[in-house]
Each structure stands twice: as C-alpha cells, then as structure tokens.
Amino acid sequence: MHAPAPHTARRFAPTALMLGNFVTGCSVIGPAGMLNELSAGLDVGIRDAGLLITFGAAVLCIGSPLTAWLTSRVERRALLLSTLAVFAVSNAASAFAPDYNTLLVIRLVMLAVGALYTPQAAGTASLIVGAEKRGSTIAYIFLGWSLAAAVGLPLVTFIASRYGFRAAYGSVGAVACFSFVLLAWRLPGGLLGEPVDLKTWADVGRNRIILLLLLITTLQMSGQFVVFTFMGPLLAKLTGASPDAVGLVFAIYGGFGLIGIAIATRIVDSWGPYKTSLLFTSLLLTGVSGWAFSAGTYSLMAMSVAIWGLGFASTNSMQQVRLVAAAPALASASVSLNTSVLYIGQAVGSAIGGVLYARDMLHASGYAAAGFVALALLTVIYTGWMRLANS
C-alpha cells in the first residue's frame, strides 16, 4: 500500500471526497424530488417515474461489489475522478433525453459506473488519515449524502417545479463538474488499497458479524424507501401539500440529517460505533413510526420527518464504521457490499412503495416502513449482545 500523501494535501482531501458523495447522492435520489414533473414531462405515471429509482437501485446493488472487484487495483484518484466525469456527462445527457426509455437507459449506465464512488471514497479515507480518526472521517465523508438530502433534493424540487426536470438534471451535472475539479485539486495521487480477490469475498461470507451488519443496512433502507421514494406525491395526496411545502419537508429531512451526522461524527470515537448506531436507529424508528401514525396531518408528518432525518444518514455512516472495525483487512469488500445491500434496500423499498401507491394504500406505506426499521433495530441489539458474549 502506498504511503499517505503530505499533510497539507491530506487535510483537505476528505472534503473533496465528501462533495463527491453529494453529487452521488443527488444523482441517486434526485428523481424522488421531481416525480410529478417527470411524470408530466415524459407522459408516464407516478409509479413508472418511481421506477427510475427502483431500477437504478437494482443496477447499483449489482455494480457496487462488481466494480469494487474489477477496479481494486486501480489507483484511487484516477478511479474516483473517472466516476465523477461520468456523473457530469450523464446528468447533462439526461437533461436532453427525448423520452422515458432514453432517460432510463442513461440513468442505468450512469449508476452502473457510479456504483463504485461511495464505497471507494470510504475506503480511500483509510489511506489518508490515521486509524484514530478513521471513524469520524468516514462519517464526515458521508456528510455528502446528508447534504444531498438537505440541500440537493429541495433544490431539485424547487428547480423542477419552476423550470422543469431538464433544468434540474442540468444543475446536477454542473455541480458534478465542480466536484470533479475540486477532487482533482485536493486528492493526492498514488493511493492504492488492498486488492479484492475471490478469497476476500469468501472471508466476508464466513464472517457472521459482517453478514448481520449487511442485513441491518438492507432492513433500514428498505423501510425508508417504502416512503421516501414517493414522499412528495404522498404528502400531496394525504395533506394537499404544494410543491413548496413538499420541498420544505425534504429540507427538514436533510437539515436534521446534517444535525444527526454532525452529532454522530462528534460522539462515535468516544461512544463507539455500536452505541452510536443503537441511538440513531432508535431515532430512525421513532420518526418513521411517527409518519405512519400522523399520516394526513402535515405539521405532525413534518415533525416526524425531522426525527427520521436525525437517523437516516447517521445510521449508514455507523454501518460503514462498524464494518471497518469488524474486519479491517476486509474493509474494501465489506464496505462495497454494504453499499450494494443499501441499494438492494432502496430497490425493495421503492418497489413495495410503488405497489402500495398504485393501489392507493397510502397509509399502509408508513406501517410497512416502520416494520422494516423495527426489524433493523432488533438486529442492531442482537449484534450488541453478540459483542458482549464474545468479549
């Protein structure tokens, strides 16, 4: 493994990696903020527009471990820059897509390549910081996803509702160009991680704690995306919310996500990743359950989304930290698999949410989401019991 870069370059590299995650997050969840505009502009139903997320997640869940394996020997700076270039070109192309099928193909190609960014960014953190700062740095890099929800998604909703979905895609493409330049400027070269081979995947498959952590991620994301994919249309139907009111809820979700990730980043090195994960998964369940029980009342649903937001990014960041701590030598593979099952959860949740929305079972979606997250919390508790039993 190559030596870390000089301190001055290393100090700013996490921010460049974090902003790349912002672009990734906007590219992945962006359609959720403009389902109505996509539906009207492409002459398809809301459920079909939601399939942009479902099919995209399916590609991501396959692409993440596959690209981690195929590119594990590629220098990280070149790899991450290439991925951001694909995001920039693909989002720009999406702005000119003539129909739904073309847009879907562009999205699937973009995400097939983009699947590698988030796990490789997390893996790169271990190459540019010391072990004592690894947990907080990984959590910081995932702040990009929180920013995508807090800033990116409300802006997508705002731009799409006023200027159309094409302008929204063009804006994400412009941000991707800026992120590319910043990463090229700040991330040092010559960074190589541990090669991923077939033995690595076999070792991961035999590690019980890693498998349980991957299950937690799947359950957490499945539950959230039952509702999140269709949050805008659900709010509109259940409460009569306007596009601006929907954008406000997205901003609340992301804003409290920023607060949650800031707290998690601050306490994880002292509390430890298990206790931090337990706290934020409990908040996640509280928020999703609040959405289910208050469905139909805008103010209560918005308050529930605030609590939910505290947990959405923090829980995934803690999953990354726990995976790295569980088996540092397997981190490249386990983190990429975690990203993969994260997208499996998105695909499962958005598919279930689509079926419930199409059948006008609007209240049921909240209860289905809470059921998944409750199972995730029980699994988190079980991993803590395992930790005590093995200590």
N, C-alpha and C positions, 0 to 999 in steps of 0.2 A: 504494500500500500504506500502511496506517495506521502511524503511529509506535508503537513499543513502549510498553507500559504503564509506570507508575512502577516503580522498582527494588524497592520493598517487595512489590508485588503479583507482579512477575515472579519474584522469588526463590522463592516457594512454588508457583508455577503448575506447574512440571514434576512435582512430587509429586502434585498433583491429577490431572494427565494420566496419570501412571503408575498411579494407583489405578483410573482408568477402564479402563486396559488389563487390570488384574487382573479386573475384572468381565467384560470381553470374553472374556478367556481362560477364566474359569470357565464362562461361558455356552457357549463353543465346544467345549471339551474335557471338560466335566463328565460327559457320558454315558459316557465311557471309564472313569470311576471307579465306575460303578454298572450295568454291563451285566447282571450277574446279577440284580440287583433289578428292573431294567426288564423283563427277560425274564420273570421270575416274576410280577411285578405286573401286566403287560399281556398275559400269556399269548401271548408271541411267542418265537421262537428267538433265540439269541445273535446270529446273523448279522443278523436283522431289527432287533434293538436297535442293532447297529453301524451300520445304515443311517441312523440319526439323524445320525451324524457324516458319512457319505458324502453324503447328500442335502443336509445343511446346508452342507457344504463346496462343493458344486456351486452352491448359491444364492450363497454368499459370493464365489466366484470371478467370477460374473457381476455381482453387485451392487457390488463394490468400485470398478471403473472407471466403471460407470454412475452410481453415486451421486456419485463424485468430479466427474464432468462436470456432472450436474444441479444440484449444490449448491456449485459452486466460487465462486459469487458471494454465497453466504450467509455472514453473519457467524459466525465460528468458535465463539464461546462459545455462541450460541443453538443452533448445529448440534450440538455435542457434548453439550450438556445434553439436547436432544431425544432423542438416541440413548440416553443413559443412562436416560431416563424409559421408553423402550420396553423396554430390558433389564429394568428393575424390574417393569413390568406383565406382561411376557411370562413371566418366571420365576415370578411369583406365579400366573399363569393355568395354567402347566404343572403346578403342584402340585395343581390340581383337575381336570386332564384326565381324562375318564372312560375313554378308550381310546387305543390306539396311534395311530390315524389322527388323532384330535384333537390329541394331543401333537405329532405330526409337523407338522401344519399350523401350530400355534402356533410351533414352532421355526423353520419356514421363513420365516414372516412376521417373526419377531424378527431373524433373521440377514439378511434382505433389507435391513432398516433398519440393523442393527448393523454391516454390512459397511463402513460409512464411518468408524467410530470410529478404528481403528488407523492407517490412512494419514493421516487428518486430524489426529490427535494428533501424529504425526511431523512433518507439515507445519507445524503450529502452533508447534512448537519453534523453527523458524527465525524466527518472528516475535517471540519473547520473549527470545531470547538472542543474543549476538554470534556472528559467524562462527567465532571462535576456540574457542568452547565448544559448537558445534553437534554435533560428533560424539559427545562424551561425554554431552550432554543427550539426544540421540536414543536412545543406548544405555541411559541411565537410565530413560527413558520406557518402553522395552521390558522393563525390570525387572518391570513389572506382569505380563507373561506368565510370567516365571520364578516370580514369587510365586504365580501361579495354579496352576502345576505343583507348587511346593514346599509350599505351604500349602493352597491351594484344593482341589486334587484329592485329597490324602489326607483332608482334612476331608469332602469329598463321599463318599468311600469309607466313612469312619467313620460318618457320619450315616446314609447309605443302608443300610449293613449292620445298623444297630441300630434305626432308626426308619422306614426305607423311603425310596424315591426321592422321594416327595412332600415330605418334610421337607427333603431335600437341595435341591430346587428352591426351596422357600420360603426357605431360608437364603441362597441366591444372590440372590434377589430383595431380601432385607433389606439385603445388602451393597451392592447396586446403588442402593438408596435413600440410603444413607450416602454413597456416591461422588458421587451427584448433588448433595447438599448441599455437599460439600467443593469440588467443581468450581465450583459457583455462587458460593462464597465466595472462591475464590482465583484463578480465571482471569479476567484483565481482559477487558473488552468492547472492541468496536471493532476487532477483528482480522480483516483481510481478506487472503487470499492472492491469488496471480496467477490470473486466470480461466483455466479449461481449455476450449479450443475444439478444433475438428476439426484445425486446423493443428498444435496441440500433440501430438495423437496421431500425426499423420503424421511429425513430427520425431522422436518416440520410436521409431517403426518404422524410421527410417533410421539410428538410432544403434546401431552394431554392439556396442559395449561394453555398452550398456543391455540389449540382447537377450540377450547372453551371461550377464549377471548375473541376468536373469529365468529363464534356463534353469537356472542353479545353484540358485536357490531352489526351482524345481519338482522337481529331482532330489533335493535334500536332504530336502524334506518328503515326497515320495513314498516314499523309503526308510524314513524314520522311522515313518510312519503305517501301513506294512505290519504293523509290530509293535505300535506304541503303541496303536492303537485297540483291540486285543484283548489288551493286556498282562496284564490281570487274569485272564481266562479261560486264557490261555496259561500263566501261572505256575501256576495251579491244576491244569491238566491235566499239565503237564510235571514239576512238582515236588510237587504236592499242597499248595500254599501255602494257608493260611487267609486270610479277608478281612483280618485284621490284618497278616499277612505281606505281602499284596499292597499294602496301604496303606503299609507301610514302604518297599517298593520305589518306590512313587510319591513318597514323601517324599525318598528318596535321590536320585531323578531330579531333583526340583525343587530340593532343597537344593544339590546340586552345580551345578545351573543357576544358582542365585544366586551361587555362588562364581565360576563362569565369566563371568557378566555383569559381576560386580564387577571381575574382572581385566581383561576387555575394555575396560570403561569407563575403567579407570586407564591402560591402555597404548596405546589407539588414537590419542590425539593425538600421542604420541611415536613409536610404531612405524609408524603409518599404517594405513589400513583394509585394504590388501592383505595385508600380513604378518600382521596380526591375524586376518583371515579364513582365511588358509592354516593358521595354528596350530590354530584351533578346528575347522575342517573335518577336519583330520587326527585330532584327538581324537574327533570325531564318528564317523569311520570306525572308529577303534580300538575304541570302545565297542560299536558295532553289530556289528562282526565278532566281538567277544568274546561277545556274546549268542548269536550263531549257533553258535560253536564250543563254548560251555559249556552249551547248552540241555539241561536235565534236572538240573542241579546248582544249587540255589537260591543258595548263597553266591557261586558264580562268576558267575551271572547278575546278582546284585545288584551285585557289583563292576564288572561290565561296564556296567551302567546308570549307575553313578557316573561313569565316564569319559564315557559317552554324554551324561550330563547336563551336563558341562562345556561341551559344544559346542552343545547344542540351541538355546538362546536366543541365545548369543553369535554364532553364525553368521548368524542372521537379522538381528540388530542391525547387524552389519557389512555385510550386504547393503543395508540402508537407508542407512548412511553412505556406502557406495561409490556408490550411485545418486545421492545428493545431490551428491557430489563430482564425479561424471562429467559431470553437466549440471545445474547449479543452477537454471537457468531452467525446466527440465522436471521439477523435483522433485515437484510436486503430482501430475502424471500418472504419472511413473515409480514413485513410492512406492506409489500406489494400484494400479498394475499389479503391483508386487511382491507386495502383499497378495493380489491376485487369483490370481496363479500359486501363491502359498503355499497357497491353498485348493484350487486345482487339484491340487497335490501331495497335499494331505490326501485329496481325493476319490479320486484314482488309487490312492494307497497303501492307504486303508481298503477300497476295492473289491477290490484284489488280496488284501489280508489276509483279507477276508471269504470269498473263494473258497477260499483255502488252508485257512482254519479249517474251513469247511463240509466240505471233503474230507479233513479230519483230517491235513493235511500240515503239522504243527506245526513241525517242524524247518526245512522249506523256507522258511518266512516270514522267518527270520533271514538266510538266504543271499540271498534276494531283496532284503531291505532293504540289506544290505551292498553288493550290486551297484549299486543306485541311488546310494548315497553315494559309492562309488568313482568313478563317472562324474562326480559333482559335484566331487570333489577334482581330478580331471583337468582339468575345465573351469576351476576356480579357477587352477590352474597355468598354463593357456593364457592366461587374461586377464593374468596377470603377465608372461608372455612378450610379449604384445601391448603392454603398458605400456612394456617396455624397448625394443621395436622402434620405438615411436613417440616415444621420448624423445630 
